[in-house]
Amino acid sequence: MCGIIGYVGEGEAAPVLLDGLKRLEYRGYDSAGIAVFTPEGVRTVKARGRIACLVEKLKHESPLSGVVGIGHTRWATHGEPSDRNAHPHTSGRVTLVHNGIVENYQALKAEREAEGVSFLSETDTEVLAATLDHFYAGDPVAAIAQTARAVEGSYALCILFSDRPGELYAIRRDSPLVIGVGAGETFVASDMTVLLQHTRQYLLPQPDEIARVTKDGVQLFDLDGRPCEAPVRTADWDIGTAEKGGYKHFMLKEIHEEPQAVHNCLSPRIRGGKIDLGIPGLPDAVLKTVERLHIVACGTAMHAGLVGEYAIEELARVPVEVDIASEFRYRDPILGKNDLVVLISQSGETADTLAALRLAKERHAHTLAIVNVPGSSIAREADDVLYTWAGPEIAVASTKAYLVQLAALYLLGIKLGVLHGVLTAEQEAALCRDLKEAPAQIRQALRMEPEVEACAQALKDAQHVFFIGRGTDYALSMESSLKLKEVSYIHCEAYAAGELKHGTISLIEDGTPVIAVATRPQLLPKTVSNLEEVRSRGAKVLLVCREGDEVPEDLAGQILRVPAARPVFAPLSAIVPLQLLAYHIAVLRGCDVDKPRNLAKSVTVE
């Protein structure tokens, strides 16, 4: 996600801001900018690209001299990476930086445009600035409170008002924000990384608490303007730990970010019990004509596509084919005029997926990219894009990107189901309600971590592990097997449970670990029968099933029960303990969890 830095003190702000932005580079970004309260007023300089591009641009500007300022590294959500869309944004008397997503920005933008406001960027952030300026009548706290009540979505804001030269203001909802307290200087940042070289004293504002920040300290107010108190804490982290948010590894941090990532993907696209994909180039009239989907991806993204195949065919009764991108390229695929080719890639730069996209376009198929990185090659070249808005994923083994890819495919499946007359308005509303519960169910699954760690202890010395499942649980088994082999280097394979007697069961012997995923109630009895078969041959069984499912007491040595979600949506929470299992086994085996051997984050060559 984006990075924020704010400074009020007695020294020059610009060097502090630039140093802070460099320390936020690990979060990922596509542009950067700073704004400083100079004697001539607030001045802003921003640039697309790396922070080095911003530094070079500053060399050609008159010095930004001042002791108050804000800075930002942007991970694009609304509007492509560009100088124009980079933060900070100014409207009237307000200059601000923003992490998060404003879900109702289009409605707010229309209100401001009706008042005569012109917008220079494509961002939801400039709409925030304009809305704050609209409410500002000389009292920053009151204006921020009114804006907070008008805004739907998540945010962390750091704000300058042109008539308040010794102050900056901040507020957060869902997005993180920390305030560092030093001697004669105060800092605002999106995480502790920025603060540790300046101070270890900090406080954490609660959601919708407004912070008035000066060089002498911090005052907090609630939305009614009443003063609030927050304890000043002392950090005992090093900078490496701070980058990871206190987690030992990025992989674990990103698994724990999954509830918020899924919320960010789903929430702006579910309105009043209906799906609004927000893809201008792919209107309902076009989606209604789709007769077949081809989902094309690699690795984890392909496994998300396999879950999507089951879900879309169930929800919309539209045929779906899933291809590994490297195979799609070379098998001379047959594409009909009403086919939709869906390309899935976290980075948007996966070489085989990009080549598959180009092949589909050569054959005049409509292409839809599901990607996480705005401005990436696949995002630029596809006819339309559905961004997952997961924020940066640093660990090589993909976790939260998989969850948001699933979320995007569920949205597409429900939308197609409605347009193809398979789902009624009432069914769509019920599905939307259940899908919006997914972030809470993922949080519930994360609370299983102590149980998962105990399972990891039992499996850490395994040489071979088998995963089995049926339907979407088979697709989940494939992703779970990939995760475990990626980070722990244990040989493991995933099989459709119904295939055991067609050869695989010959590999089961005394002590062989078998991990079964069984979240589909109608298939549970059959999976139980398969587990009886492997258990009778000495297998050591770990079962992942839903809360409330009845299974024989002696069926498995260990059982992990995930929230009882609607079965079609069960993969969103069921994958979580399996990701955690791979992580903890890898840690116990002493592996380099974030950078597994021989692997790269983005595969940009064949």
Stockholm file with secondary structure:
# STOCKHOLM 1.0

chainA/1-606         MCGIIGYVGEGEAAPVLLDGLKRLEYRGYDSAGIAVFTPEGVRTVKARGRIACLVEKLKHESPLSGVVGIGHTRWATHGEPSDRNAHPHTSGRVTLVHNGIVENYQALKAEREAEGVSFLSETDTEVLAATLDHFYAGDPVAAIAQTARAVEGSYALCILFSDRPGELYAIRRDSPLVIGVGAGETFVASDMTVLLQHTRQYLLPQPDEIARVTKDGVQLFDLDGRPCEAPVRTADWDIGTAEKGGYKHFMLKEIHEEPQAVHNCLSPRIRGGKIDLGIPGLPDAVLKTVERLHIVACGTAMHAGLVGEYAIEELARVPVEVDIASEFRYRDPILGKNDLVVLISQSGETADTLAALRLAKERHAHTLAIVNVPGSSIAREADDVLYTWAGPEIAVASTKAYLVQLAALYLLGIKLGVLHGVLTAEQEAALCRDLKEAPAQIRQALRMEPEVEACAQALKDAQHVFFIGRGTDYALSMESSLKLKEVSYIHCEAYAAGELKHGTISLIEDGTPVIAVATRPQLLPKTVSNLEEVRSRGAKVLLVCREGDEVPEDLAGQILRVPAARPVFAPLSAIVPLQLLAYHIAVLRGCDVDKPRNLAKSVTVE
#=GR chainA/1-606 SS CCEEEEEESSSCHHHHHHHHHHHTGGGCCSEEEEEEEETTEEEEEEEESCHHHHHHHHHTSCCCCCSEEEEEEECCSSSCSSTTTSSCEEETTEEEEEEEEETTHHHHHHHHHHTTCCCSSSCHHHHHHHHHHHHCSSCHHHHHHHHHHHCCEEEEEEEEETTCTTCEEEEEEBSCCEEEECSSCEEEESSGGGTTTTCSEEECCCTTCEEEEETTEEEEECTTSCEECCCCEECCCCHHHHHTTTCSSHHHHHHHTHHHHHHHHHGGGEETTEECCCCTTSCHHHHHTCCEEEEEECHHHHHHHHHHHHHHHHHHCCCEEEEEHHHHHHSCCCCCTTEEEEEEESSSCCHHHHHHHHHHHHTTCEEEEEESSTTCHHHHHSSEEEECCCCCCCSSSCSHHHHHHHHHHHHHHHHHHHHTTSSCHHHHHHHHHHHHTHHHHHHHHHTTHHHHHHHHHHHTTCSEEEEEESTHHHHHHHHHHHHHHHHHCCEEEEEEGGGGGGTGGGGCCTTCEEEEEECCGGGHHHHHHHHHHHHTTTCEEEEEEETTCCCCTTSCSEEEEECCCCGGGTHHHHHHHHHHHHHHHHHHTTCCSSSCTTCCSSCCCC
#=GC SS_cons         CCEEEEEESSSCHHHHHHHHHHHTGGGCCSEEEEEEEETTEEEEEEEESCHHHHHHHHHTSCCCCCSEEEEEEECCSSSCSSTTTSSCEEETTEEEEEEEEETTHHHHHHHHHHTTCCCSSSCHHHHHHHHHHHHCSSCHHHHHHHHHHHCCEEEEEEEEETTCTTCEEEEEEBSCCEEEECSSCEEEESSGGGTTTTCSEEECCCTTCEEEEETTEEEEECTTSCEECCCCEECCCCHHHHHTTTCSSHHHHHHHTHHHHHHHHHGGGEETTEECCCCTTSCHHHHHTCCEEEEEECHHHHHHHHHHHHHHHHHHCCCEEEEEHHHHHHSCCCCCTTEEEEEEESSSCCHHHHHHHHHHHHTTCEEEEEESSTTCHHHHHSSEEEECCCCCCCSSSCSHHHHHHHHHHHHHHHHHHHHTTSSCHHHHHHHHHHHHTHHHHHHHHHTTHHHHHHHHHHHTTCSEEEEEESTHHHHHHHHHHHHHHHHHCCEEEEEEGGGGGGTGGGGCCTTCEEEEEECCGGGHHHHHHHHHHHHTTTCEEEEEEETTCCCCTTSCSEEEEECCCCGGGTHHHHHHHHHHHHHHHHHHTTCCSSSCTTCCSSCCCC
//
